[in-house]
Amino acid sequence: MKKAKIYIPNKNPMQSGLGKSYKWILEFKTKDPGKNPLMGWESSTDTLTELKLEFSSKQLAVNYAKKKKIDYEVIDPKKRKIVKKSYADNFLN
């Protein structure tokens, strides 16, 4: 049976903007990861792990998983804590 996780990817730490961070991703889990004897890299014969599907909403991703009979796990995003800062606060002590 195929297993997948549905989530919103984290923001790139090298960027300050939030562009492309509102898409939901359906990603399949690796069944039997193995170690490549030549290079030592993790590898698998399961090609579904290379597939990432993008959806505009969580409900669309869940409906797709149900329609294709895929076991899924939804990982809800954590709320960001926004701290408003002022440049003048650096000098007020």
ROSE-4610 file (N, C-alpha, C; in Angstrom, 1 decimal, always signed):
// ROSE-4610
residu = [M/M/M/K/K/K/K/K/K/A/A/A/K/K/K/I/I/I/Y/Y/Y/I/I/I/P/P/P/N/N/N/K/K/K/N/N/N/P/P/P/M/M/M/Q/Q/Q/S/S/S/G/G/G/L/L/L/G/G/G/K/K/K/S/S/S/Y/Y/Y/K/K/K/W/W/W/I/I/I/L/L/L/E/E/E/F/F/F/K/K/K/T/T/T/K/K/K/D/D/D/P/P/P/G/G/G/K/K/K/N/N/N/P/P/P/L/L/L/M/M/M/G/G/G/W/W/W/E/E/E/S/S/S/S/S/S/T/T/T/D/D/D/T/T/T/L/L/L/T/T/T/E/E/E/L/L/L/K/K/K/L/L/L/E/E/E/F/F/F/S/S/S/S/S/S/K/K/K/Q/Q/Q/L/L/L/A/A/A/V/V/V/N/N/N/Y/Y/Y/A/A/A/K/K/K/K/K/K/K/K/K/K/K/K/I/I/I/D/D/D/Y/Y/Y/E/E/E/V/V/V/I/I/I/D/D/D/P/P/P/K/K/K/K/K/K/R/R/R/K/K/K/I/I/I/V/V/V/K/K/K/K/K/K/S/S/S/Y/Y/Y/A/A/A/D/D/D/N/N/N/F/F/F/L/L/L/N/N/N]
num = [1/1/1/2/2/2/3/3/3/4/4/4/5/5/5/6/6/6/7/7/7/8/8/8/9/9/9/10/10/10/11/11/11/12/12/12/13/13/13/14/14/14/15/15/15/16/16/16/17/17/17/18/18/18/19/19/19/20/20/20/21/21/21/22/22/22/23/23/23/24/24/24/25/25/25/26/26/26/27/27/27/28/28/28/29/29/29/30/30/30/31/31/31/32/32/32/33/33/33/34/34/34/35/35/35/36/36/36/37/37/37/38/38/38/39/39/39/40/40/40/41/41/41/42/42/42/43/43/43/44/44/44/45/45/45/46/46/46/47/47/47/48/48/48/49/49/49/50/50/50/51/51/51/52/52/52/53/53/53/54/54/54/55/55/55/56/56/56/57/57/57/58/58/58/59/59/59/60/60/60/61/61/61/62/62/62/63/63/63/64/64/64/65/65/65/66/66/66/67/67/67/68/68/68/69/69/69/70/70/70/71/71/71/72/72/72/73/73/73/74/74/74/75/75/75/76/76/76/77/77/77/78/78/78/79/79/79/80/80/80/81/81/81/82/82/82/83/83/83/84/84/84/85/85/85/86/86/86/87/87/87/88/88/88/89/89/89/90/90/90/91/91/91/92/92/92/93/93/93]
x = [+0.8/+0.0/+0.9/+0.5/+1.3/+1.0/+2.0/+1.9/+2.4/+1.7/+2.2/+2.0/+2.7/+2.4/+2.0/+1.1/+0.6/+1.0/+1.8/+2.3/+2.5/+2.8/+3.3/+4.8/+5.6/+7.1/+7.5/+8.6/+9.1/+9.6/+9.6/+10.2/+11.7/+12.3/+13.7/+14.4/+15.3/+15.9/+16.8/+17.1/+18.0/+17.1/+15.8/+14.9/+14.1/+13.7/+12.9/+11.4/+11.1/+9.7/+9.0/+7.7/+6.9/+6.3/+6.9/+6.4/+6.5/+5.5/+5.5/+5.4/+5.0/+4.9/+3.5/+2.6/+1.2/+0.7/+1.5/+1.1/+1.3/+0.3/+0.3/+1.0/+1.9/+2.7/+2.2/+2.0/+1.8/+3.0/+3.7/+5.0/+4.9/+5.4/+5.3/+6.5/+6.3/+7.3/+8.1/+9.4/+10.3/+10.0/+9.9/+9.6/+10.8/+11.8/+13.0/+14.3/+14.6/+15.9/+17.1/+18.0/+19.2/+20.4/+21.6/+22.8/+23.5/+23.9/+24.6/+26.0/+26.5/+27.8/+28.9/+28.8/+29.9/+30.1/+29.1/+29.2/+28.8/+28.0/+27.5/+26.3/+25.7/+24.5/+23.2/+22.2/+20.9/+20.2/+19.7/+19.0/+17.9/+17.0/+15.8/+15.4/+14.7/+14.2/+12.8/+12.2/+10.9/+10.9/+10.4/+10.4/+9.4/+8.4/+7.4/+7.9/+9.0/+9.6/+10.1/+10.4/+10.8/+9.7/+8.5/+7.3/+6.8/+6.6/+6.0/+4.9/+3.6/+2.5/+2.1/+1.9/+1.5/+0.0/-0.6/-2.0/-2.2/-3.3/-3.5/-4.2/-4.8/-5.4/-5.2/-5.4/-5.3/-6.4/-7.6/-8.7/-8.5/-8.0/-7.7/-6.7/-5.7/-4.7/-5.3/-6.1/-6.8/-7.8/-8.5/-9.4/-8.7/-7.6/-6.8/-6.3/-5.8/-5.3/-6.4/-7.6/-8.7/-9.2/-9.2/-9.6/-8.7/-7.4/-6.4/-6.1/-6.8/-6.6/-5.2/-4.7/-3.4/-3.6/-2.9/-2.8/-2.0/-2.6/-1.9/-1.9/-1.0/-0.8/-0.7/-1.6/-1.6/-0.8/+0.2/+1.1/+0.7/-0.1/-0.5/+0.7/+0.7/+1.8/+1.7/+2.8/+2.8/+2.6/+1.9/+1.7/+3.0/+3.3/+4.5/+4.2/+5.1/+5.0/+5.8/+5.0/+5.6/+5.9/+7.1/+7.5/+7.8/+7.0/+7.3/+8.4/+9.4/+10.6/+10.8/+11.4/+11.7/+13.2/+13.8/+15.2/+15.6/+14.7/+15.0/+15.1/+14.5/+14.6/+16.0/+16.9/+18.3/+19.0/+18.5/+19.2/+18.4/+17.3/+16.5/+16.7/+17.7/+18.0/+18.2]
y = [-1.2/+0.0/+1.2/+2.2/+3.5/+4.3/+5.0/+5.9/+7.2/+8.3/+9.7/+10.6/+11.8/+12.8/+14.1/+14.8/+16.1/+17.2/+18.2/+19.3/+20.5/+21.6/+22.9/+22.9/+23.1/+23.1/+24.4/+24.3/+25.4/+26.5/+27.7/+28.8/+28.6/+29.0/+28.9/+30.0/+29.5/+30.5/+31.5/+31.3/+32.3/+33.4/+33.3/+34.3/+34.9/+36.2/+36.8/+36.8/+36.6/+36.6/+35.2/+35.2/+34.0/+33.5/+33.9/+33.4/+31.9/+31.3/+29.9/+29.0/+29.6/+28.9/+28.5/+28.7/+28.4/+27.2/+26.4/+25.3/+24.0/+23.1/+21.9/+20.8/+20.0/+19.0/+17.6/+16.7/+15.3/+14.6/+14.0/+13.3/+11.9/+11.0/+9.6/+9.2/+8.3/+7.9/+6.8/+6.7/+5.7/+4.4/+3.3/+2.0/+1.4/+1.1/+0.4/+1.1/+2.2/+2.8/+2.0/+1.9/+1.2/+2.0/+1.5/+2.2/+1.8/+2.7/+2.4/+2.0/+0.8/+0.3/+1.1/+1.6/+2.4/+3.7/+4.5/+5.9/+6.1/+5.2/+5.3/+6.2/+6.6/+7.4/+6.5/+7.2/+6.4/+6.3/+5.1/+4.9/+4.0/+3.9/+3.1/+2.7/+1.6/+1.1/+1.7/+2.3/+2.8/+4.2/+4.3/+5.6/+6.5/+6.1/+7.1/+8.1/+7.8/+8.8/+10.0/+9.9/+11.1/+12.0/+11.6/+12.3/+13.2/+14.5/+15.5/+16.2/+16.0/+16.7/+17.9/+19.0/+20.3/+20.5/+21.0/+21.3/+22.7/+23.4/+24.8/+24.8/+23.7/+23.6/+22.2/+22.2/+20.9/+20.0/+20.5/+19.6/+18.9/+19.6/+19.0/+17.9/+18.1/+17.0/+15.8/+16.0/+14.9/+14.2/+14.9/+14.3/+13.4/+13.9/+13.1/+11.8/+11.9/+10.7/+9.7/+10.2/+9.3/+8.7/+9.4/+8.9/+7.8/+8.0/+7.1/+6.0/+6.0/+5.0/+5.0/+6.1/+6.3/+6.6/+5.8/+6.2/+7.5/+8.4/+9.7/+10.2/+11.1/+11.7/+13.2/+14.0/+15.5/+16.1/+16.9/+17.6/+19.1/+19.6/+21.0/+21.9/+23.1/+24.0/+24.7/+25.0/+25.7/+27.2/+27.9/+29.3/+30.1/+31.0/+31.8/+32.9/+33.1/+34.2/+35.4/+36.4/+37.6/+38.7/+39.0/+40.1/+41.3/+42.4/+43.7/+44.3/+44.7/+45.4/+46.8/+47.6/+48.9/+49.1/+49.8/+50.1/+50.9/+51.8/+52.6/+51.8/+50.6/+49.7/+49.3/+49.3/+49.0/+50.0/+51.2/+52.3/+52.7/+52.0/+52.4/+51.4/+51.6/+50.7/+51.5]
z = [+0.0/+0.0/+0.0/-0.8/-0.9/+0.3/+0.9/+2.0/+1.5/+2.0/+1.6/+2.7/+2.6/+3.6/+2.8/+3.4/+2.8/+3.7/+3.2/+4.0/+3.2/+3.9/+3.2/+3.5/+2.5/+2.7/+3.5/+4.2/+5.0/+4.1/+4.6/+3.9/+3.8/+2.6/+2.5/+3.4/+4.3/+5.2/+4.5/+3.3/+2.6/+2.0/+2.0/+1.5/+2.5/+2.4/+3.4/+3.0/+1.8/+1.3/+1.5/+1.4/+1.6/+0.3/-0.9/-2.2/-2.3/-2.9/-3.2/-1.9/-0.8/+0.4/+0.8/-0.1/+0.2/-0.6/-1.2/-2.0/-1.1/-1.2/-0.4/-1.3/-0.7/-1.4/-0.9/-1.9/-1.6/-2.0/-1.0/-1.2/-0.7/-1.5/-1.1/-0.2/+0.8/+1.7/+1.1/+1.4/+0.9/+1.6/+0.9/+1.5/+2.1/+1.3/+1.7/+1.3/+2.1/+1.7/+1.9/+1.0/+1.1/+0.9/+1.1/+1.0/-0.3/-1.1/-2.4/-2.0/-2.3/-1.9/-2.5/-3.6/-4.3/-3.7/-3.6/-3.1/-1.6/-1.1/+0.3/+0.4/-0.7/-0.7/-0.4/+0.1/+0.3/-1.0/-1.3/-2.6/-2.4/-3.4/-3.3/-4.7/-4.8/-6.1/-6.3/-5.3/-5.4/-6.0/-7.3/-8.0/-7.6/-6.8/-6.3/-5.4/-4.7/-3.8/-4.6/-5.8/-6.6/-7.1/-6.8/-7.3/-6.1/-6.5/-5.5/-6.3/-5.8/-6.4/-5.7/-6.4/-5.8/-5.9/-4.8/-4.8/-4.3/-4.7/-4.2/-2.8/-2.4/-1.1/-0.5/+0.8/+1.5/+1.2/+1.0/+0.6/-0.7/-1.7/-3.0/-2.9/-2.1/-1.9/-1.2/-0.2/+0.6/-0.4/-1.2/-2.1/-3.1/-3.6/-4.6/-3.9/-2.7/-2.0/-1.8/-1.4/-1.2/-2.5/-3.6/-4.9/-5.4/-5.2/-5.6/-4.6/-3.5/-2.4/-1.8/-1.5/-0.9/+0.6/+1.4/+2.9/+3.0/+3.7/+3.8/+5.3/+5.5/+6.8/+6.5/+7.2/+7.0/+8.1/+7.7/+8.6/+8.5/+9.5/+9.5/+9.8/+9.1/+9.4/+10.7/+11.3/+12.6/+12.3/+13.2/+13.0/+13.3/+12.5/+12.7/+13.7/+14.6/+15.6/+15.0/+14.7/+14.1/+15.2/+15.4/+16.3/+15.6/+15.9/+15.3/+16.0/+15.1/+15.7/+15.1/+15.8/+15.4/+15.5/+14.5/+14.6/+15.8/+16.3/+17.5/+18.7/+18.8/+19.9/+20.3/+19.3/+19.5/+20.4/+20.5/+21.2/+22.5/+22.8/+24.0/+25.1/+25.9/+27.0/+28.3]
